[in-house]
Amino acid sequence: MIYCVIPPELEGELYDRMVEYYKDNPNVSVIVDRREGNDRRSGSEDSPDAGQRELRDRRRVRLPGTFPQT
């Protein structure tokens, strides 16, 4: 799937034209970007959302001890 993302400022101008342009291509979806707020990926320390993301190791902890040969 390919997404053609239209910024909200240009929605009135571009959205209908892009939908018409890509109507015959089922692999393209035209969407309007509706995200709001700060981008937490930017890493800026002065944003109020900074530090909320935490990367953790999701693997299971190995059980202690040894296992018999099979």
mmCIF file of the N, C-alpha and C atoms, coordinates in Angstrom:
data_MODEL
# 
_entry.id   MODEL 
# 
loop_
_atom_site.group_PDB 
_atom_site.id 
_atom_site.type_symbol 
_atom_site.label_atom_id 
_atom_site.label_alt_id 
_atom_site.label_comp_id 
_atom_site.label_asym_id 
_atom_site.label_entity_id 
_atom_site.label_seq_id 
_atom_site.pdbx_PDB_ins_code 
_atom_site.Cartn_x 
_atom_site.Cartn_y 
_atom_site.Cartn_z 
_atom_site.occupancy 
_atom_site.B_iso_or_equiv 
_atom_site.pdbx_formal_charge 
_atom_site.auth_seq_id 
_atom_site.auth_comp_id 
_atom_site.auth_asym_id 
_atom_site.auth_atom_id 
_atom_site.pdbx_PDB_model_num 
ATOM 1   N N  . MET A 1 1  ? 0.851   -1.175  0.000   1.00 0.00 ? 1  MET A N  1 
ATOM 2   C CA . MET A 1 1  ? 0.000   0.000   0.000   1.00 0.00 ? 1  MET A CA 1 
ATOM 3   C C  . MET A 1 1  ? 0.895   1.235   0.000   1.00 0.00 ? 1  MET A C  1 
ATOM 4   N N  . ILE A 1 2  ? 0.546   2.195   -0.816  1.00 0.00 ? 2  ILE A N  1 
ATOM 5   C CA . ILE A 1 2  ? 1.239   3.481   -0.888  1.00 0.00 ? 2  ILE A CA 1 
ATOM 6   C C  . ILE A 1 2  ? 0.267   4.545   -0.407  1.00 0.00 ? 2  ILE A C  1 
ATOM 7   N N  . TYR A 1 3  ? 0.733   5.415   0.478   1.00 0.00 ? 3  TYR A N  1 
ATOM 8   C CA . TYR A 1 3  ? -0.101  6.490   0.996   1.00 0.00 ? 3  TYR A CA 1 
ATOM 9   C C  . TYR A 1 3  ? 0.348   7.814   0.415   1.00 0.00 ? 3  TYR A C  1 
ATOM 10  N N  . CYS A 1 4  ? -0.581  8.541   -0.154  1.00 0.00 ? 4  CYS A N  1 
ATOM 11  C CA . CYS A 1 4  ? -0.338  9.906   -0.612  1.00 0.00 ? 4  CYS A CA 1 
ATOM 12  C C  . CYS A 1 4  ? -0.873  10.803  0.504   1.00 0.00 ? 4  CYS A C  1 
ATOM 13  N N  . VAL A 1 5  ? 0.031   11.415  1.267   1.00 0.00 ? 5  VAL A N  1 
ATOM 14  C CA . VAL A 1 5  ? -0.358  12.188  2.450   1.00 0.00 ? 5  VAL A CA 1 
ATOM 15  C C  . VAL A 1 5  ? -0.457  13.666  2.079   1.00 0.00 ? 5  VAL A C  1 
ATOM 16  N N  . ILE A 1 6  ? -1.611  14.234  2.325   1.00 0.00 ? 6  ILE A N  1 
ATOM 17  C CA . ILE A 1 6  ? -1.885  15.637  2.030   1.00 0.00 ? 6  ILE A CA 1 
ATOM 18  C C  . ILE A 1 6  ? -1.834  16.422  3.334   1.00 0.00 ? 6  ILE A C  1 
ATOM 19  N N  . PRO A 1 7  ? -1.049  17.516  3.393   1.00 0.00 ? 7  PRO A N  1 
ATOM 20  C CA . PRO A 1 7  ? -1.055  18.332  4.609   1.00 0.00 ? 7  PRO A CA 1 
ATOM 21  C C  . PRO A 1 7  ? -2.401  19.033  4.780   1.00 0.00 ? 7  PRO A C  1 
ATOM 22  N N  . PRO A 1 8  ? -2.821  19.265  6.022   1.00 0.00 ? 8  PRO A N  1 
ATOM 23  C CA . PRO A 1 8  ? -4.150  19.862  6.253   1.00 0.00 ? 8  PRO A CA 1 
ATOM 24  C C  . PRO A 1 8  ? -4.321  21.229  5.591   1.00 0.00 ? 8  PRO A C  1 
ATOM 25  N N  . GLU A 1 9  ? -3.236  21.977  5.450   1.00 0.00 ? 9  GLU A N  1 
ATOM 26  C CA . GLU A 1 9  ? -3.318  23.308  4.843   1.00 0.00 ? 9  GLU A CA 1 
ATOM 27  C C  . GLU A 1 9  ? -3.717  23.235  3.368   1.00 0.00 ? 9  GLU A C  1 
ATOM 28  N N  . LEU A 1 10 ? -3.392  22.122  2.699   1.00 0.00 ? 10 LEU A N  1 
ATOM 29  C CA . LEU A 1 10 ? -3.662  21.985  1.268   1.00 0.00 ? 10 LEU A CA 1 
ATOM 30  C C  . LEU A 1 10 ? -4.809  21.025  0.966   1.00 0.00 ? 10 LEU A C  1 
ATOM 31  N N  . GLU A 1 11 ? -5.541  20.616  1.980   1.00 0.00 ? 11 GLU A N  1 
ATOM 32  C CA . GLU A 1 11 ? -6.608  19.635  1.796   1.00 0.00 ? 11 GLU A CA 1 
ATOM 33  C C  . GLU A 1 11 ? -7.646  20.110  0.773   1.00 0.00 ? 11 GLU A C  1 
ATOM 34  N N  . GLY A 1 12 ? -8.129  21.327  0.897   1.00 0.00 ? 12 GLY A N  1 
ATOM 35  C CA . GLY A 1 12 ? -9.145  21.836  -0.013  1.00 0.00 ? 12 GLY A CA 1 
ATOM 36  C C  . GLY A 1 12 ? -8.674  21.929  -1.444  1.00 0.00 ? 12 GLY A C  1 
ATOM 37  N N  . GLU A 1 13 ? -7.393  22.189  -1.611  1.00 0.00 ? 13 GLU A N  1 
ATOM 38  C CA . GLU A 1 13 ? -6.828  22.376  -2.946  1.00 0.00 ? 13 GLU A CA 1 
ATOM 39  C C  . GLU A 1 13 ? -6.426  21.062  -3.617  1.00 0.00 ? 13 GLU A C  1 
ATOM 40  N N  . LEU A 1 14 ? -5.881  20.106  -2.841  1.00 0.00 ? 14 LEU A N  1 
ATOM 41  C CA . LEU A 1 14 ? -5.283  18.915  -3.446  1.00 0.00 ? 14 LEU A CA 1 
ATOM 42  C C  . LEU A 1 14 ? -6.046  17.612  -3.268  1.00 0.00 ? 14 LEU A C  1 
ATOM 43  N N  . TYR A 1 15 ? -6.811  17.471  -2.204  1.00 0.00 ? 15 TYR A N  1 
ATOM 44  C CA . TYR A 1 15 ? -7.375  16.159  -1.873  1.00 0.00 ? 15 TYR A CA 1 
ATOM 45  C C  . TYR A 1 15 ? -8.220  15.580  -3.017  1.00 0.00 ? 15 TYR A C  1 
ATOM 46  N N  . ASP A 1 16 ? -9.189  16.340  -3.504  1.00 0.00 ? 16 ASP A N  1 
ATOM 47  C CA . ASP A 1 16 ? -10.056 15.824  -4.566  1.00 0.00 ? 16 ASP A CA 1 
ATOM 48  C C  . ASP A 1 16 ? -9.273  15.540  -5.845  1.00 0.00 ? 16 ASP A C  1 
ATOM 49  N N  . ARG A 1 17 ? -8.295  16.381  -6.155  1.00 0.00 ? 17 ARG A N  1 
ATOM 50  C CA . ARG A 1 17 ? -7.487  16.144  -7.361  1.00 0.00 ? 17 ARG A CA 1 
ATOM 51  C C  . ARG A 1 17 ? -6.663  14.874  -7.240  1.00 0.00 ? 17 ARG A C  1 
ATOM 52  N N  . MET A 1 18 ? -6.092  14.612  -6.066  1.00 0.00 ? 18 MET A N  1 
ATOM 53  C CA . MET A 1 18 ? -5.271  13.411  -5.880  1.00 0.00 ? 18 MET A CA 1 
ATOM 54  C C  . MET A 1 18 ? -6.130  12.141  -5.872  1.00 0.00 ? 18 MET A C  1 
ATOM 55  N N  . VAL A 1 19 ? -7.328  12.221  -5.272  1.00 0.00 ? 19 VAL A N  1 
ATOM 56  C CA . VAL A 1 19 ? -8.232  11.064  -5.288  1.00 0.00 ? 19 VAL A CA 1 
ATOM 57  C C  . VAL A 1 19 ? -8.602  10.728  -6.732  1.00 0.00 ? 19 VAL A C  1 
ATOM 58  N N  . GLU A 1 20 ? -8.898  11.735  -7.518  1.00 0.00 ? 20 GLU A N  1 
ATOM 59  C CA . GLU A 1 20 ? -9.237  11.516  -8.930  1.00 0.00 ? 20 GLU A CA 1 
ATOM 60  C C  . GLU A 1 20 ? -8.044  10.956  -9.708  1.00 0.00 ? 20 GLU A C  1 
ATOM 61  N N  . TYR A 1 21 ? -6.859  11.480  -9.427  1.00 0.00 ? 21 TYR A N  1 
ATOM 62  C CA . TYR A 1 21 ? -5.649  11.046  -10.131 1.00 0.00 ? 21 TYR A CA 1 
ATOM 63  C C  . TYR A 1 21 ? -5.333  9.573   -9.851  1.00 0.00 ? 21 TYR A C  1 
ATOM 64  N N  . TYR A 1 22 ? -5.509  9.134   -8.610  1.00 0.00 ? 22 TYR A N  1 
ATOM 65  C CA . TYR A 1 22 ? -5.149  7.770   -8.212  1.00 0.00 ? 22 TYR A CA 1 
ATOM 66  C C  . TYR A 1 22 ? -6.352  6.816   -8.151  1.00 0.00 ? 22 TYR A C  1 
ATOM 67  N N  . LYS A 1 23 ? -7.506  7.196   -8.679  1.00 0.00 ? 23 LYS A N  1 
ATOM 68  C CA . LYS A 1 23 ? -8.701  6.359   -8.553  1.00 0.00 ? 23 LYS A CA 1 
ATOM 69  C C  . LYS A 1 23 ? -8.545  4.993   -9.214  1.00 0.00 ? 23 LYS A C  1 
ATOM 70  N N  . ASP A 1 24 ? -7.727  4.868   -10.255 1.00 0.00 ? 24 ASP A N  1 
ATOM 71  C CA . ASP A 1 24 ? -7.557  3.598   -10.957 1.00 0.00 ? 24 ASP A CA 1 
ATOM 72  C C  . ASP A 1 24 ? -6.427  2.747   -10.383 1.00 0.00 ? 24 ASP A C  1 
ATOM 73  N N  . ASN A 1 25 ? -5.739  3.242   -9.385  1.00 0.00 ? 25 ASN A N  1 
ATOM 74  C CA . ASN A 1 25 ? -4.631  2.508   -8.789  1.00 0.00 ? 25 ASN A CA 1 
ATOM 75  C C  . ASN A 1 25 ? -5.046  2.028   -7.393  1.00 0.00 ? 25 ASN A C  1 
ATOM 76  N N  . PRO A 1 26 ? -5.359  0.731   -7.235  1.00 0.00 ? 26 PRO A N  1 
ATOM 77  C CA . PRO A 1 26 ? -5.821  0.240   -5.930  1.00 0.00 ? 26 PRO A CA 1 
ATOM 78  C C  . PRO A 1 26 ? -4.712  0.193   -4.874  1.00 0.00 ? 26 PRO A C  1 
ATOM 79  N N  . ASN A 1 27 ? -3.465  0.392   -5.268  1.00 0.00 ? 27 ASN A N  1 
ATOM 80  C CA . ASN A 1 27 ? -2.348  0.346   -4.321  1.00 0.00 ? 27 ASN A CA 1 
ATOM 81  C C  . ASN A 1 27 ? -2.066  1.697   -3.676  1.00 0.00 ? 27 ASN A C  1 
ATOM 82  N N  . VAL A 1 28 ? -2.780  2.738   -4.082  1.00 0.00 ? 28 VAL A N  1 
ATOM 83  C CA . VAL A 1 28 ? -2.544  4.082   -3.549  1.00 0.00 ? 28 VAL A CA 1 
ATOM 84  C C  . VAL A 1 28 ? -3.774  4.540   -2.781  1.00 0.00 ? 28 VAL A C  1 
ATOM 85  N N  . SER A 1 29 ? -3.536  5.026   -1.573  1.00 0.00 ? 29 SER A N  1 
ATOM 86  C CA . SER A 1 29 ? -4.594  5.580   -0.741  1.00 0.00 ? 29 SER A CA 1 
ATOM 87  C C  . SER A 1 29 ? -4.241  7.027   -0.414  1.00 0.00 ? 29 SER A C  1 
ATOM 88  N N  . VAL A 1 30 ? -5.160  7.946   -0.669  1.00 0.00 ? 30 VAL A N  1 
ATOM 89  C CA . VAL A 1 30 ? -4.935  9.366   -0.405  1.00 0.00 ? 30 VAL A CA 1 
ATOM 90  C C  . VAL A 1 30 ? -5.518  9.676   0.968   1.00 0.00 ? 30 VAL A C  1 
ATOM 91  N N  . ILE A 1 31 ? -4.698  10.259  1.845   1.00 0.00 ? 31 ILE A N  1 
ATOM 92  C CA . ILE A 1 31 ? -5.140  10.586  3.195   1.00 0.00 ? 31 ILE A CA 1 
ATOM 93  C C  . ILE A 1 31 ? -4.710  12.006  3.553   1.00 0.00 ? 31 ILE A C  1 
ATOM 94  N N  . VAL A 1 32 ? -5.390  12.585  4.534   1.00 0.00 ? 32 VAL A N  1 
ATOM 95  C CA . VAL A 1 32 ? -5.045  13.910  5.044   1.00 0.00 ? 32 VAL A CA 1 
ATOM 96  C C  . VAL A 1 32 ? -4.364  13.726  6.388   1.00 0.00 ? 32 VAL A C  1 
ATOM 97  N N  . ASP A 1 33 ? -3.221  14.375  6.555   1.00 0.00 ? 33 ASP A N  1 
ATOM 98  C CA . ASP A 1 33 ? -2.470  14.285  7.806   1.00 0.00 ? 33 ASP A CA 1 
ATOM 99  C C  . ASP A 1 33 ? -3.205  15.061  8.884   1.00 0.00 ? 33 ASP A C  1 
ATOM 100 N N  . ARG A 1 34 ? -3.677  14.370  9.910   1.00 0.00 ? 34 ARG A N  1 
ATOM 101 C CA . ARG A 1 34 ? -4.443  15.012  10.984  1.00 0.00 ? 34 ARG A CA 1 
ATOM 102 C C  . ARG A 1 34 ? -3.705  14.984  12.322  1.00 0.00 ? 34 ARG A C  1 
ATOM 103 N N  . ARG A 1 35 ? -2.425  14.655  12.282  1.00 0.00 ? 35 ARG A N  1 
ATOM 104 C CA . ARG A 1 35 ? -1.662  14.608  13.542  1.00 0.00 ? 35 ARG A CA 1 
ATOM 105 C C  . ARG A 1 35 ? -1.516  16.004  14.128  1.00 0.00 ? 35 ARG A C  1 
ATOM 106 N N  . GLU A 1 36 ? -1.527  16.069  15.447  1.00 0.00 ? 36 GLU A N  1 
ATOM 107 C CA . GLU A 1 36 ? -1.340  17.329  16.160  1.00 0.00 ? 36 GLU A CA 1 
ATOM 108 C C  . GLU A 1 36 ? -0.355  17.113  17.289  1.00 0.00 ? 36 GLU A C  1 
ATOM 109 N N  . GLY A 1 37 ? 0.209   18.180  17.779  1.00 0.00 ? 37 GLY A N  1 
ATOM 110 C CA . GLY A 1 37 ? 1.101   18.091  18.927  1.00 0.00 ? 37 GLY A CA 1 
ATOM 111 C C  . GLY A 1 37 ? 2.554   17.956  18.519  1.00 0.00 ? 37 GLY A C  1 
ATOM 112 N N  . ASN A 1 38 ? 3.383   17.754  19.522  1.00 0.00 ? 38 ASN A N  1 
ATOM 113 C CA . ASN A 1 38 ? 4.825   17.658  19.307  1.00 0.00 ? 38 ASN A CA 1 
ATOM 114 C C  . ASN A 1 38 ? 5.216   16.293  18.765  1.00 0.00 ? 38 ASN A C  1 
ATOM 115 N N  . ASP A 1 39 ? 6.267   16.264  18.000  1.00 0.00 ? 39 ASP A N  1 
ATOM 116 C CA . ASP A 1 39 ? 6.823   15.023  17.492  1.00 0.00 ? 39 ASP A CA 1 
ATOM 117 C C  . ASP A 1 39 ? 7.835   14.525  18.515  1.00 0.00 ? 39 ASP A C  1 
ATOM 118 N N  . ARG A 1 40 ? 7.513   13.428  19.202  1.00 0.00 ? 40 ARG A N  1 
ATOM 119 C CA . ARG A 1 40 ? 8.390   12.930  20.263  1.00 0.00 ? 40 ARG A CA 1 
ATOM 120 C C  . ARG A 1 40 ? 9.670   12.327  19.719  1.00 0.00 ? 40 ARG A C  1 
ATOM 121 N N  . ARG A 1 41 ? 9.709   12.003  18.419  1.00 0.00 ? 41 ARG A N  1 
ATOM 122 C CA . ARG A 1 41 ? 10.921  11.419  17.841  1.00 0.00 ? 41 ARG A CA 1 
ATOM 123 C C  . ARG A 1 41 ? 12.026  12.434  17.676  1.00 0.00 ? 41 ARG A C  1 
ATOM 124 N N  . SER A 1 42 ? 11.707  13.719  17.697  1.00 0.00 ? 42 SER A N  1 
ATOM 125 C CA . SER A 1 42 ? 12.698  14.747  17.413  1.00 0.00 ? 42 SER A CA 1 
ATOM 126 C C  . SER A 1 42 ? 13.807  14.794  18.457  1.00 0.00 ? 42 SER A C  1 
ATOM 127 N N  . GLY A 1 43 ? 13.525  14.370  19.673  1.00 0.00 ? 43 GLY A N  1 
ATOM 128 C CA . GLY A 1 43 ? 14.558  14.307  20.704  1.00 0.00 ? 43 GLY A CA 1 
ATOM 129 C C  . GLY A 1 43 ? 14.862  15.635  21.353  1.00 0.00 ? 43 GLY A C  1 
ATOM 130 N N  . SER A 1 44 ? 14.056  16.658  21.117  1.00 0.00 ? 44 SER A N  1 
ATOM 131 C CA . SER A 1 44 ? 14.319  17.942  21.747  1.00 0.00 ? 44 SER A CA 1 
ATOM 132 C C  . SER A 1 44 ? 13.999  17.849  23.230  1.00 0.00 ? 44 SER A C  1 
ATOM 133 N N  . GLU A 1 45 ? 14.902  18.300  24.042  1.00 0.00 ? 45 GLU A N  1 
ATOM 134 C CA . GLU A 1 45 ? 14.768  18.193  25.495  1.00 0.00 ? 45 GLU A CA 1 
ATOM 135 C C  . GLU A 1 45 ? 13.779  19.207  26.059  1.00 0.00 ? 45 GLU A C  1 
ATOM 136 N N  . ASP A 1 46 ? 13.492  20.285  25.324  1.00 0.00 ? 46 ASP A N  1 
ATOM 137 C CA . ASP A 1 46 ? 12.635  21.327  25.860  1.00 0.00 ? 46 ASP A CA 1 
ATOM 138 C C  . ASP A 1 46 ? 11.153  21.056  25.644  1.00 0.00 ? 46 ASP A C  1 
ATOM 139 N N  . SER A 1 47 ? 10.806  19.998  24.910  1.00 0.00 ? 47 SER A N  1 
ATOM 140 C CA . SER A 1 47 ? 9.390   19.713  24.697  1.00 0.00 ? 47 SER A CA 1 
ATOM 141 C C  . SER A 1 47 ? 8.810   19.037  25.937  1.00 0.00 ? 47 SER A C  1 
ATOM 142 N N  . PRO A 1 48 ? 7.532   19.281  26.231  1.00 0.00 ? 48 PRO A N  1 
ATOM 143 C CA . PRO A 1 48 ? 6.932   18.671  27.424  1.00 0.00 ? 48 PRO A CA 1 
ATOM 144 C C  . PRO A 1 48 ? 6.802   17.158  27.311  1.00 0.00 ? 48 PRO A C  1 
ATOM 145 N N  . ASP A 1 49 ? 6.819   16.610  26.093  1.00 0.00 ? 49 ASP A N  1 
ATOM 146 C CA . ASP A 1 49 ? 6.703   15.169  25.904  1.00 0.00 ? 49 ASP A CA 1 
ATOM 147 C C  . ASP A 1 49 ? 8.043   14.449  25.935  1.00 0.00 ? 49 ASP A C  1 
ATOM 148 N N  . ALA A 1 50 ? 9.121   15.192  26.044  1.00 0.00 ? 50 ALA A N  1 
ATOM 149 C CA . ALA A 1 50 ? 10.450  14.572  26.017  1.00 0.00 ? 50 ALA A CA 1 
ATOM 150 C C  . ALA A 1 50 ? 10.607  13.613  27.184  1.00 0.00 ? 50 ALA A C  1 
ATOM 151 N N  . GLY A 1 51 ? 11.162  12.468  26.922  1.00 0.00 ? 51 GLY A N  1 
ATOM 152 C CA . GLY A 1 51 ? 11.423  11.505  27.966  1.00 0.00 ? 51 GLY A CA 1 
ATOM 153 C C  . GLY A 1 51 ? 10.290  10.549  28.235  1.00 0.00 ? 51 GLY A C  1 
ATOM 154 N N  . GLN A 1 52 ? 9.177   10.665  27.553  1.00 0.00 ? 52 GLN A N  1 
ATOM 155 C CA . GLN A 1 52 ? 8.067   9.753   27.792  1.00 0.00 ? 52 GLN A CA 1 
ATOM 156 C C  . GLN A 1 52 ? 8.295   8.401   27.139  1.00 0.00 ? 52 GLN A C  1 
ATOM 157 N N  . ARG A 1 53 ? 9.044   8.361   26.049  1.00 0.00 ? 53 ARG A N  1 
ATOM 158 C CA . ARG A 1 53 ? 9.279   7.089   25.375  1.00 0.00 ? 53 ARG A CA 1 
ATOM 159 C C  . ARG A 1 53 ? 10.396  6.343   26.067  1.00 0.00 ? 53 ARG A C  1 
ATOM 160 N N  . GLU A 1 54 ? 10.194  5.071   26.238  1.00 0.00 ? 54 GLU A N  1 
ATOM 161 C CA . GLU A 1 54 ? 11.199  4.244   26.881  1.00 0.00 ? 54 GLU A CA 1 
ATOM 162 C C  . GLU A 1 54 ? 11.338  2.965   26.067  1.00 0.00 ? 54 GLU A C  1 
ATOM 163 N N  . LEU A 1 55 ? 12.547  2.696   25.612  1.00 0.00 ? 55 LEU A N  1 
ATOM 164 C CA . LEU A 1 55 ? 12.787  1.464   24.875  1.00 0.00 ? 55 LEU A CA 1 
ATOM 165 C C  . LEU A 1 55 ? 13.159  0.383   25.866  1.00 0.00 ? 55 LEU A C  1 
ATOM 166 N N  . ARG A 1 56 ? 12.495  -0.752  25.748  1.00 0.00 ? 56 ARG A N  1 
ATOM 167 C CA . ARG A 1 56 ? 12.758  -1.851  26.677  1.00 0.00 ? 56 ARG A CA 1 
ATOM 168 C C  . ARG A 1 56 ? 13.039  -3.106  25.896  1.00 0.00 ? 56 ARG A C  1 
ATOM 169 N N  . ASP A 1 57 ? 13.725  -4.019  26.544  1.00 0.00 ? 57 ASP A N  1 
ATOM 170 C CA . ASP A 1 57 ? 13.981  -5.320  25.959  1.00 0.00 ? 57 ASP A CA 1 
ATOM 171 C C  . ASP A 1 57 ? 12.760  -6.189  26.224  1.00 0.00 ? 57 ASP A C  1 
ATOM 172 N N  . ARG A 1 58 ? 12.088  -6.620  25.162  1.00 0.00 ? 58 ARG A N  1 
ATOM 173 C CA . ARG A 1 58 ? 10.836  -7.359  25.324  1.00 0.00 ? 58 ARG A CA 1 
ATOM 174 C C  . ARG A 1 58 ? 11.037  -8.863  25.354  1.00 0.00 ? 58 ARG A C  1 
ATOM 175 N N  . ARG A 1 59 ? 12.266  -9.308  25.230  1.00 0.00 ? 59 ARG A N  1 
ATOM 176 C CA . ARG A 1 59 ? 12.490  -10.752 25.252  1.00 0.00 ? 59 ARG A CA 1 
ATOM 177 C C  . ARG A 1 59 ? 12.228  -11.297 26.647  1.00 0.00 ? 59 ARG A C  1 
ATOM 178 N N  . ARG A 1 60 ? 11.795  -12.539 26.703  1.00 0.00 ? 60 ARG A N  1 
ATOM 179 C CA . ARG A 1 60 ? 11.551  -13.169 27.996  1.00 0.00 ? 60 ARG A CA 1 
ATOM 180 C C  . ARG A 1 60 ? 12.863  -13.435 28.710  1.00 0.00 ? 60 ARG A C  1 
ATOM 181 N N  . VAL A 1 61 ? 12.810  -13.329 30.017  1.00 0.00 ? 61 VAL A N  1 
ATOM 182 C CA . VAL A 1 61 ? 13.979  -13.622 30.830  1.00 0.00 ? 61 VAL A CA 1 
ATOM 183 C C  . VAL A 1 61 ? 14.165  -15.139 30.858  1.00 0.00 ? 61 VAL A C  1 
ATOM 184 N N  . ARG A 1 62 ? 15.387  -15.612 30.652  1.00 0.00 ? 62 ARG A N  1 
ATOM 185 C CA . ARG A 1 62 ? 15.661  -17.044 30.664  1.00 0.00 ? 62 ARG A CA 1 
ATOM 186 C C  . ARG A 1 62 ? 15.553  -17.568 32.087  1.00 0.00 ? 62 ARG A C  1 
ATOM 187 N N  . LEU A 1 63 ? 14.959  -18.726 32.216  1.00 0.00 ? 63 LEU A N  1 
ATOM 188 C CA . LEU A 1 63 ? 14.829  -19.330 33.530  1.00 0.00 ? 63 LEU A CA 1 
ATOM 189 C C  . LEU A 1 63 ? 16.193  -19.691 34.076  1.00 0.00 ? 63 LEU A C  1 
ATOM 190 N N  . PRO A 1 64 ? 16.403  -19.462 35.380  1.00 0.00 ? 64 PRO A N  1 
ATOM 191 C CA . PRO A 1 64 ? 17.703  -19.822 35.959  1.00 0.00 ? 64 PRO A CA 1 
ATOM 192 C C  . PRO A 1 64 ? 17.887  -21.343 36.039  1.00 0.00 ? 64 PRO A C  1 
ATOM 193 N N  . GLY A 1 65 ? 19.131  -21.761 36.011  1.00 0.00 ? 65 GLY A N  1 
ATOM 194 C CA . GLY A 1 65 ? 19.427  -23.186 36.167  1.00 0.00 ? 65 GLY A CA 1 
ATOM 195 C C  . GLY A 1 65 ? 19.863  -23.821 34.846  1.00 0.00 ? 65 GLY A C  1 
ATOM 196 N N  . THR A 1 66 ? 20.072  -25.106 34.915  1.00 0.00 ? 66 THR A N  1 
ATOM 197 C CA . THR A 1 66 ? 20.493  -25.851 33.736  1.00 0.00 ? 66 THR A CA 1 
ATOM 198 C C  . THR A 1 66 ? 19.401  -26.813 33.334  1.00 0.00 ? 66 THR A C  1 
ATOM 199 N N  . PHE A 1 67 ? 19.438  -27.257 32.128  1.00 0.00 ? 67 PHE A N  1 
ATOM 200 C CA . PHE A 1 67 ? 18.433  -28.165 31.614  1.00 0.00 ? 67 PHE A CA 1 
ATOM 201 C C  . PHE A 1 67 ? 19.103  -29.479 31.214  1.00 0.00 ? 67 PHE A C  1 
ATOM 202 N N  . PRO A 1 68 ? 18.425  -30.616 31.428  1.00 0.00 ? 68 PRO A N  1 
ATOM 203 C CA . PRO A 1 68 ? 19.024  -31.908 31.084  1.00 0.00 ? 68 PRO A CA 1 
ATOM 204 C C  . PRO A 1 68 ? 19.148  -32.077 29.562  1.00 0.00 ? 68 PRO A C  1 
ATOM 205 N N  . GLN A 1 69 ? 20.109  -32.881 29.137  1.00 0.00 ? 69 GLN A N  1 
ATOM 206 C CA . GLN A 1 69 ? 20.290  -33.168 27.723  1.00 0.00 ? 69 GLN A CA 1 
ATOM 207 C C  . GLN A 1 69 ? 19.083  -33.931 27.206  1.00 0.00 ? 69 GLN A C  1 
ATOM 208 N N  . THR A 1 70 ? 18.678  -33.687 26.008  1.00 0.00 ? 70 THR A N  1 
ATOM 209 C CA . THR A 1 70 ? 17.535  -34.407 25.428  1.00 0.00 ? 70 THR A CA 1 
ATOM 210 C C  . THR A 1 70 ? 17.981  -35.530 24.525  1.00 0.00 ? 70 THR A C  1 
# 
